[in-house]
Amino acid sequence: MLVLPAAPGMMSGMTDSRHAKLSIESLQPRPQHEVLAEALQRAIALGQLSPGDQLPTERALAELLGLGRMTVGRALRELADLGLVVTRRGRAGGTFVSDQPRRPKTRLQAVRQFGTDVEHNFEFRLSVEPVAAGLAAGRATRAQRRRLAELGRSEPETLAMYRALDSQFHLAVADACGNPLFAEAVREARAQFFAWADTLWMLSGQLTPDTAMFGHQHQGIADAIVDGDAAAAEARMRAHLLASRASYQETLRGDVPTATAAATRKRSTRGTP
C-alpha cells in the first residue's frame, strides 16, 4: 500500500489532513508468469477448465498471449507444484488439468491458514447467493433453466470433478439472476473458495465426494429456479450453503459426523419446501 504524503510547500491544515488519508494500491508490476499462473488457476477454480482438459502447448500459449516460452513454462511449473496440472510424455502427451487435489496440509496448518477464510467466505456467500437464486427464479431464460436442470442432476465421481461442477452450478445461478454485479461477486468468492476447499476435503478423508448430498442439494435449487419459485430457490440455496459451511467447520475441528447426522443433513437438503 502506497500512502501519499502531503504535497511539499503546501500550508498545513486541511490540505495536509486530506492528503494524509489518501492511499492507493501500489503500481509495482507483477512478473508475467505469476499473472498467467493466477489466470489459469482461476479458470480451473471456476470450472472453465475441467479435470482431464488438455492445455495448449507452451509454444501455442506463448504465441497466443505474446509471452516468452520461458514465462509460460514457469507458470505451468507453478501450477504443477500445486498439483493442479500434470505433464504426460509420449505421442498422446501434453499438459492436462489434474484429477487429483493438491497435497494436503496438517489440520493444524489448515486451521491457522484457512480458519478465518472459511468464515469470511461463507458469510459473504450467504449474503449474496440466496438472493441471486431468488432473482434467477424470476429472470432466468429458458436456456439458463435447462442448463441449471442439467447441472443439478450431475453427480461427480472425483474431488476435482466435484469442484468443477460445483463452481459451474453456482456460477450458472449467478449468471441467471440477470445482475452482472452478483455474477462477478460470486466468481470472486468461488476463486477464493478454491484456495482451501480441496485441502479441507482431503483432511476429512473423503476423497470421493458425497454425490447423493451434492445432487440433492443442487437439484432442489435448480428445480425451484426452473419452476420460478423465488422463495424456495432462496431458501434452498441458503440451506445448501449452511450445510456446506458446517461440513468445513467439522473438518477444521477434526469432528467426524455420525451416520445419523449425515443422513439428517441429506434429508434437510433434498429440495423439499
N, C-alpha and C positions, 0 to 999 in steps of 0.2 A: 504494500500500500504506500503510495506516494502522497505525502502531506505537503501542500503548497504553503510556503511561508508568506508572511506579509510582504508586500512589494517594498523594496528599499526606497528610502527617501520620502515615503508617504507619512502623513501625520498619523500618530497613534490614535486609538479610539475605535470608532465604528468600523472603519475600513479594515484595520488590523484584526479586529474581532471577527469580522465577516470572513476574511481570508483564512484565519486560523481554523475555521470549521470546514473549509473546503478541502475535499480529498478526492482523488481519482485513482483508478486502478493503474498499476504500473504498466507502462507501454513496452516493457522489455520483450523482444521477440522470443518465441519458443522454437526449439530445434524442430525441423520439419518431420523427423522420424517420430517425435512424440505426438505431433498433431495427427499424423497418419495413423499411428497405433491407436490413439484415442478414438478417431473416427471409425476405425474398423471394429474396435471393442464395442462402441455404441451400437453399430449395426448388428452385431451379434446379440447384444443385450436386448435390443428391441425386436428381435426375431426377423430382421430383414435378411440376415444370413443364418441359415438353419444348420443344424448338425449334419455333416456329410457334404455340405456345399463346397465346391472347389473354387478357390480364389483364382483370379488371373495370375499369370506368371509374373515374376519380378519385372521382366522386360516390359510386358504389357502394361502393368501398373505404372511403371516409370514413364512410359510414353503417354499413357492416358492422363496422368497427373502432372506431367512436366517435371518430374523429380529424377534424381540420380538413382541408379540401381543400388548403390550402397545405402542410400537413405531408405529405400523400400525394404531392402534386406534387413536392415537394423530394426525397422518397425515390426517386421514379421517375426524376427527373433524374440522381440519383447513379448509378442502375443504367444509364441511357443513357450516361453519361460513361465507364462501364466497358465499354461495348459489349455489355451483357447483354440490353437490351431496345431496341426501335426503335418509333417512333411513325409511323403512316401516316395520312395525311389522306384525306378523302372519305367516301362512304357506307359503304364497307367498311373504314373506318379504325379505328384504336384503338392500343393499346399491346400489342406482341407480344414473346414471348421470341425473342431474336435467334438466327439460324442461322449467325452469323459470330462467331468468337472475338474476344476483346479485343485491343486493339492490342499488338503485341509490344514488348518491351524489347530492348536490345542484349544480346549474350551476356554481356558483362562485367557489366552491370547485373543480369542474371538470376543469374549465379554469386554475386554479392555478396548478393543478396536471398534467393535460394532454395536455394543450395547446401546449407546445413546443414538446411534444412527438408525437402529431399528425403530425406536420410539418416535423419533422425528419423522421418519419416512411414513410410517403408518398414521401418525397424527395428521400429516399433510394429506395423505391419500384419502383418509376417512372424511376430510372436509371437502374434497373435490370430486372423487369418483362416484359416490352415490348420487350427487346432484347431476353429474354428467349422464349417468344411466337413466335417471328420470327424464332428462331432456331428450335423450336418444329415443325413448319410447314414443315421444310425440313428433320427432323430427326426422328419424332415420328414413332413408329412401328404401325402396323395395329391394334394391341390390344389397344395401347395407344390412337389411334384416336377414336376407338369405345368407350372407356371409357370417353373420353372428350365429345363426342357427347351425351352420356347418361347423364353426369353431366350438360351439357349445357341446357338440356331440363328440368332439375329439377326445381320445384317451391316450395320452403319451405313454411310451414304454420305457423311456430312459430319462434321467435327470436333465440332460441337455435338451431333449425334445420338450420336456415339461416347461423349461424356462422359455423356449422359443414360442410354444403355443400359448403359454400364459401371457407373455408380452403381446402377442398378436391379438389375443382376445381383448385385453384391457385397452389397447390402442384402438381397436376397431370400435369399441364402445365410445371412447372419447371422440373419435372422428365422426361417429354417427350423431353426436349431440349437436353438431352444427355450429359450434363455437370454437374457433381456432385457438383461443386462449386456453381453454380447457385441454385441448389436444396437446398443445405444447407443454403444459404443466404436467400432464400425465407422462409424456415422453421423458421429461427430465427426471421425474420421480422414478420411472422404470429403470433408467440408466443408472441411477444411484443405487437402487434396489439390487441390481445385478452385482454390485461390488462385494456384497456379503452373503447373498442368498445361497449360492452354491456351497460355500463353506459351512453354513449352518445346517444345510440339508445333509452334508456328509457327516457332520458331527452327530447328527441324530441317528446315524446308522441306517437310514432309509434311502439307499441309493436308487431304488426304484420307487417313484412317487406313488402315492395312494391314488390310483387312477379313478376309483369309484367316487372318492370325495371330489377330485378335480372335475370330473364330468358332471356330477350332480350340481355342484355349485355354479359352474359356468352355464350349464344348460338351463337352470332355473332363471338366471338373469337374462339369458338370451330369449327364453320363452316369454318373459314379461315384456321385453322390448318389442319382440315380434307382435305380441298381442296389443301393444300400445298402452299397457298398464304402467303408467309412470310411478305410482305409489309402490307397486310391487317391485318394479325394477330398482328403485332407490333402496327399498328395504332389503332386498336380496343382495345387492352389492355391498351394503353396509355389513350384513351378516357374514358375507364371504370374507371381507377384509378383517373383521373382528376374529373370525376363526383362524385366518392366516397369521394374524399378529399373535394370537395365543399359542399357535404352534411354534413360532420362532422364539417366543418368550420361554416356552417349556424347554426348548433346546439349549438356550443360553443358561438356564438354571440347572440343566442336567436332569430334568424330570423325564420320566418315561410314562406316557399316558397309558392308562389301563384300557383293556379292550372295551369295557363298558363305556368309558369316557369317549373313546374314539367313535364307537357306534352312535353315541348320542350326538356328537358333532355332525356325523354323516346325516342323521335323520333331520337335524335342525337346518341343514343347508341343501336339502334336496329340491328346494324351489317351492315348497308348499307355502301358501299365503300365511 
